[in-house]
Amino acid sequence: MADPAVSNRVAGIEPQQIRRLFDLASDHDADDIVHLELGEPDFPTPAHVIDAAAVAARDGETNYTPNAGIDSLRRAIADRLRADGVDADPDRVVVTTGGVEALYLTLLTVTDPGDEVVVPTPAWPNPLSQARLAGATPVPVPLSPADGFAFDADRIIDTITDRTGAVIVTSPSNPTGRVFDTAAMERVVDAAARHDAYVIADEVYHELTYDRRPDRLAAVTDHPERVVTIDSCSKTYSMTGWRVGWLSGPKPVTTAVTKIHESTTSCVNTPAQYAAVAALTGTDAPVREMQAAFEYRRDAIVDRLDAIPAVSAPRPEGAFYAFVDVSALSGSSMEIAQQLLFEYDVVAAPGSAFGPGGEEYLRFSFANDLDRIERGLDRFEQLVRDEGHGA
Ligand SMILES: Cc1ncc(COP(=O)(O)O)c(C=O)c1O
């Protein structure tokens, strides 16, 4: 029922399931809880990035900046995208409060109330709630676990109509770790273009891949004028709390986004923008180190899961999550996640938090040291064995 205290727009937004689990975990009284649910790197922000913010603040860079961000940062972002083959220009880049704001402002810009937003799932849930906030209707398209949640272009294209305002393509995927096939993604952009819809390419995990470097969608498509690229410092540079992200896309979109930005936030935190310049233009060594550590842990977590009876996980190609098939266990993914928390003191994200298709999965983050991963999976194995598997 509508809550008269708040707008219908907000009242219609369900709290995220992952948040419910965080709340349960913070109320859970145990000495040694193993957190494997978190979606952020466990590495410190590189020292040269922190120094750049401190220097900027000390040098008086503490005022508002242009709404779209400081020139040096927009240039650095455009340079990085151009190095990946995207036809980027600083004048078509807007700096935002994380990738999450870039996504929301893009959705506000490219959809009208009543439009549909196509979201292949399982997916990071924010675009679904953002679409609702924007007055649009999210249309989840469940990808098939049978082929490892591969990007099913035919299925996605079937849902694109003249009502479609945007299609969200997140590769590498959170939660599946899948890097989508480039040709399949291109076909979806072609279909979106035929219906005057945009494709929002959420590429916040682009630098954290293990087997091959993925293409940026805006670099390969025949319709770059229909693609908005979203990225951020959060995952790549271990800067989740700095809140610096961006979008790059066609001029009408970035101009409109800047207008909204002017009304809603003015600009991103100024010293944080200088920190982002240092991240993008300074040494890449910390990123490579982190990526190598994640790759090592990715292999370790998948090998460890392989040794647990009755469950399985495809080897993630990017991001830092293992998406584990728990369909052989009893209960929903939320029930299994709660059992794991209450009886075994391990926190994992229930697959149902990621929309249709994720119900029979748990997401374990390997943005954690190996010791903790081992301890968490030892306990998970105990749960599986206590359920009578592998006896
Ligand atoms: C797929 C995906 N996109 C975007 C974001 C947003 O990250 P941020 O706003 O910190 O840049 C996240 C964060 O978890 C994510 O998983």
The ligand as an SDF file (V2000), in Angstrom:
LIG
                    3D

 16 16  0  0  0  0  0  0  0  0999 V2000
   28.2370   -3.4520  -12.2550 C   0  0  0  0  0  0  0  0  0  0  0  0
   28.4530   -2.2320  -11.4330 C   0  0  0  0  0  0  0  0  0  0  0  0
   28.3010   -1.0340  -12.0090 N   0  0  0  0  0  0  0  0  0  0  0  0
   28.4900    0.1050  -11.3400 C   0  0  0  0  0  0  0  0  0  0  0  0
   28.8450    0.0840  -10.0110 C   0  0  0  0  0  0  0  0  0  0  0  0
   29.0120    1.4050   -9.3420 C   0  0  0  0  0  0  0  0  0  0  0  0
   30.1940    1.6290   -8.7320 O   0  0  0  0  0  0  0  0  0  0  0  0
   30.6440    3.0920   -8.3280 P   0  0  0  0  0  0  0  0  0  0  0  0
   29.4310    3.9370   -8.1820 O   0  0  0  0  0  0  0  0  0  0  0  0
   31.3710    2.9220   -7.0330 O   0  0  0  0  0  0  0  0  0  0  0  0
   31.5210    3.5660   -9.4280 O   0  0  0  0  0  0  0  0  0  0  0  0
   28.9920   -1.1500   -9.3440 C   0  0  0  0  0  0  0  0  0  0  0  0
   29.2940   -1.2120   -7.9120 C   0  0  0  0  0  0  0  0  0  0  0  0
   29.2400   -2.2400   -7.2610 O   0  0  0  0  0  0  0  0  0  0  0  0
   28.8020   -2.3350  -10.0900 C   0  0  0  0  0  0  0  0  0  0  0  0
   28.9580   -3.5510   -9.5360 O   0  0  0  0  0  0  0  0  0  0  0  0
  1  2  1  0
  2  3  1  0
  2 15  2  0
  3  4  2  0
  4  5  1  0
  5  6  1  0
  5 12  2  0
  6  7  1  0
  7  8  1  0
  8  9  2  0
  8 10  1  0
  8 11  1  0
 12 13  1  0
 12 15  1  0
 13 14  2  0
 15 16  1  0
M  END
$$$$
